[in-house]
Amino acid sequence: MYTHKLFEDILDRVDAVSVADVQRVTRAYLGERNRTVGWFVPEGVGGPGGESPGLATMPAVRPYAYVSPGAPHRYAQGGLSAEPAALKLQRDVLPNGIAIVGHESTTSPSVVLRTSLKAGSIFDPPDKAGLAAFTARMQQRGTSRHTFQQLNELTDSIGATLSVEGLTQISQVSLRCLREDFDRMVEVLAEMLREPTFPDDEIEKLRGQVLTVLREQATDTHATAKRLFYELAYPKDHPYHHWRLGDEATVSSFQRDDLVDFYRRYGQPGGLSVAVAGAVPFTEAVDRLRAVLGDWQSTEPPVSIQAPPAPRPQGVMRRNVAIPGKTQSDIVMGLPAISRKSPDYYALSFADLVLGGLGLMGRLGEVVRDQQGLAYHVSCSLESVLGPGAWEVHAGVNPRSVDDAIQSILTQIRLIQDQPIKDDELMDGKSYLTGILPLALETNGGVARTIQQIELYDLGLDYLERYPKIIDALTKAEIQAAAKRYFSAEDLVIVVAGP
């Protein structure tokens, strides 16, 4: 029975567990008789109206299945292949420059709408880090027609959700509601975009919340390491240098006039795009948005989301940050890499996947964590932004294992640069990248998020049709060349935060 004394002797009890104990419980509970296996088979691919190979013939262990475009079979390489994602995307642009992209789906009575406004943290004034994120959140805290409380009561009364967030490149509004409430929620959206009032009392409430988050992050090893990584990896005058939320000094300095001036400059219809997905016809969605936003006119010149190049670190730049009372160290290491629109993006993201994302955290997870036991978790990521997005390796380790873990990670970076990836890594990576996209499009929220990215990065309305071919065309040589060009084990920033 669990009591308040659960943790008093937990370390002693864990230490008492033997190999025999582990074997005993696995034999008792992890056998085939206790196993439940389920397969999701979409309609048209072995489902109703299609041929299914049957559960008995499905593979027991292979996690992905991949079939090259044009292959004459549905089942290959030991599993079920993914059908190409198919959405009927439509796009329209209002006379004031607002771009609307949408997809109608009748599988659900809900509608999801996501806006992208070119008002992200890259536009923060040099001495006002965090202003964009703060301003975005204040849009929901009062309009000329509704107070913050009234907006919350309105959305709660109809079961809708509404949120605003300031990101690096954009600020975004996310809206979800039922089809019959779409017109009303679009009116609320228009209020937030066109008529935010930034009331003083709500500014103080939000300031207190943001300061609390910043103080909590200052005692978090991962957040501390990541923040310092960006400060070291990018020059002081680079928009990716500062923390998106700002710091205690800048947040404490914000005045209402700062928010008003920022939004007057960047809250313009020419910098807005809207992604809508769900049970509303596209033409109807456009008409409704035109009715509430069509007469909104820009009063400032247009802006573009751009970030200048960032110099590659010269040699290894390492910093250690001590946070008292912690039992784990977090490592963040990497360097500025490439833009989402770079022609090398797909090859580099594939290398990143193999190194730290495929299966249970790729090669890093297999070697550094599983084989060597040097990390609790380890993975890597390639940031998708316009401009030199960061490539980062993240690891949580025992403080005594920091140096060994870093050296092991560096070894894996060199290997993926010096040697082509394996055939099974190429096949599994392609299976994963092409197979995960249809899963991301199973909900209206996933569709709206994908449409938003297509518009933001100007990928084209046929992107979903072209994407499998882009991935299928990647070669081991291209992937290795991208890793060799953009990864580094010699020129990078390493930050360690821990006890």
Steps between C-alpha positions, in 0.01 A plus 500: 500500500632845407536746788671834560811300600534346154827674418670464837654161418444477124871510420567208733216302344621572146855404598372168634357393163706216352540356153296201610216732607492663158500164323223371726260787432570508126422129475182555697363808328669555164410174331295448185193395700481851649552676170235698315582594140299749299538612139354815357424432133366806314215459259627421151826356628410155614185629663143500369519456127867397515698187556646436844789263555350393828645536849678166482717614211581845636856542631558488874792735540564727200380849599464654155413400148614673185399471137656721234251711305375304203565161657238246380430358845346633819694287743875488483810486716303316766214736564219726390596787273358846544278644231600848382334775700223662300341832589305728275665827594359831380647847534365851470644842577285792615566843346673613820755217472359244744571153361246225577578132442254227584379143475143386551438173684164357599639223720459718809255779589786715628703776339858599584643835399861617546629845415860600438590865551849625420552626852734247663792551734740568212339846494568571868681832554860442620424617853152340520557127469173315557276785383354310204402199712355726769302707249359188334366361826346835587285490185276251677474706817252758384356658187295810442186285536588233756706469816730203555241340727222551246708342225563199721133470591401523133732224385417280799127535439528344153784258572748683278871544562700811425866574567766744388874441502801702395757283323840575350377594152129562550229553752213260455138464603367145528123457490290185522120484500199320361378580154192686628718731712750585227344837407494616861857396569627668185350822636693449824813432299455826312464689827827358632682583178357845442392634839726385785495754784795381716336593834746600774363261762537204266853609409595476867337158538680365195827659609482310827433173319787546255743597774402187692570285193838667448598440863397136472702465181805643678497194728435253217816341362370446147347847462814662638729305266281571198477871574876540538554291186308753290684791662835343409409355160363827358654852512344754734344692213345188345123451548553138611740603777244593761252283688151520352340588837767758577652532846393640836643845425333543161164353606498723808556804277207452261249784494165510327641741241762240406230247419286751313796620290616147421156386391439817301815421303462125448130428548420565135273304263775482238699279738212264582416157363219269608484120487158342540406131505181314578129499440465834325520543120802701398299762311281550805803537726647759262172692487475506878860613546455764232195634681690564824854566372458618142486872581802486732772709338873508565637823639866393505732368228512119464764297680664173404619220727873500449796418718858580401769232478669394823873423512605144574671461839878491479608200699310361798337765719402335830325647800399337828217643709456396863144465632505399869283214617479314168580133453511494118706691247355609168715540191406714201753507218491603136534796265300719258404295195264577209170654400186293450505618138855380433527232227708296748227502765355157426837324482616663823176426683538136390853490644363652821228234510746213464736649756250582771136440409446167328358219710589559864706815442711374212870423522546728797232318694627158398866566582523776759195398699434129446844354438721730707249610763631857494169687471146482630386645168680629194373627165558772244284744308518733202304822543260586217518876460585758238866585540773295669295277727685318776608138488513371857579183694323466835598259776414447863782326686644412838735786594785250526442392138499844332842485336464137390155572354629802308787300352265218400263746331790658311605155380155436356500840328830417332376158391192635322724754326770254398296194400180455296197397700396135484246360257250419775538852644423646157195277457369548855555874483305530178226281644475717806502834318243396241290300745472765769350762268163322447478456879551873547206566267246280679360790704385846405760640736774309323375612160484865606850482647635348179324757282642775719855370438438467126396864481769631734782337305340545157512127428218500244151351503636181340757449777328198653499328162868580438624420850526118469697540178733750667574254779522199268757679284744555787821299469756391757758721331278810530425429865867449585600815309245708693619359833861571404419855397274612785573277803828533688685332782778760496319833465203514732352638818469272806304606807466287812262598781488296819607475862 
